[in-house]
Amino acid sequence: MNKLIYMDNHATTPVDNRVLDAMLPYFTEKFGNPASRQHKYGWVAEEAVESSRNLIAKFLNADAKEIYFTSGATESNNLALKGIAESHASKGRHIITCATEHKSVIDTCRRLEKSGYRVTYLPVDEFGIIDLENLKKAISTETILVSIMTANNEIGTIQDMSEIGNICKQNEILFHTDATQAVGKMNLNLKKMNVDLVSFSGHKIYGPKGIGVLYVHDRKPKTRLEPQMDGGGHERGLRSGTLNVPAIVGLAQALKLCYEEMEEEQIRVANFRDKMQNAFFSRLDDVYLNGHPTKRISNNLNMSFMYAEDSAIMMSMKEIAVSSGSACSTAQPQPSHVLKALGLSEDRRHSAIRFGLGRFNTEEEVDYVIDRVIEAVKSLRNLSPIYQKKVSKNN
Ligand SMILES: *Cc1c(COP(=O)(O)O)cnc(C)c1O
């Protein structure tokens, strides 16, 4: 196989051709600004944005007026946390989140801490799950927001959304979730979920980069958020800035395809994932699964190959795009705070590879990757004095 193989679909996904086709006219002949209310160019663009909003709302079982467009999940997370923190400061200044959140939640919380908010970072168990008793204990009269991700981007672990939602509701605390890795892969029913704010992104679901959504539950009394961008008052005043019409059309089309093909696609991808996992367990010793064995999104496989360093494994199979435990999801490579939060040993963290399967992976690619990884791990272990010593002791 002399082409590249992409298995890093948690980092980003290619734009599906059907999504691109839907987007193209909005770059060229239908280029209008939806805020131009006085002519046809504007009306055509506005109609595209509003029908996209309706489509997105329909699939998530939300109302169109609950969907706000942003530049991506990073912005949605910033807007949700800072927006709620600022508008609710008089009620309290305490936020609860968890140790394995995406950097766009963790670093937003760190900034809020600098401006006088208190943040509890709930620990997780060895599988990445928070303890609901810990959550209950952390809640105080000062707590204004709980932010817990639906599915983790490194290990795929899915939290118990309905229980967390119930706890927040009983305590009358707003609940935000970063659902970037879950949307399009799980059937989220936002009306039933007891969730107030949800973030997700276009480029993780075969849509374009630079577009995201913040869902804000329309309830009484209204959930107030302080806007983080001043300007023309777009998106009902919550997010100023000219709307990215082609990307909005693309996001809606991408979500539609995910929903239409979800059942079939999730089974296919999970089968590939299981095939890889079983092959690594049966053909190699000293391998570990990172994350939860069952409460996990279908496309995630994060495994540690002891006595073989993650970066060395990747260097020896350069035609395969995966992620290591140390460079996930951030611009600056740093040790994974997620694997650390699981309490994994340093050796296990430094030999972790994340495989992110996706819509366009084939069985042929899966078989090829299995063989290449096993080959790479075995040859690295042959060079490892510690591994050799261990093997000779066992014989
Ligand atoms: C990718 C990702 C983000 C960031 O999304 P962008 O649209 O790239 O800003 C946030 N949270 C999670 C869980 C992600 O996987």
The ligand as a Gaussian input file, in Angstrom:
#p B3LYP/6-31G(d) Opt

LIG

0 1
 C      -12.014000      19.134000      18.409000
 C      -12.631000      19.344000      19.722000
 C      -12.869000      20.641000      20.201000
 C      -12.448000      21.872000      19.429000
 O      -13.245000      22.056000      18.313000
 P      -12.842000      23.167000      17.220000
 O      -14.051000      23.250000      16.367000
 O      -11.661000      22.606000      16.513000
 O      -12.550000      24.425000      17.930000
 C      -13.467000      20.778000      21.427000
 N      -13.829000      19.706000      22.160000
 C      -13.626000      18.454000      21.732000
 C      -14.059000      17.309000      22.578000
 C      -13.014000      18.229000      20.505000
 O      -12.810000      16.983000      20.101000

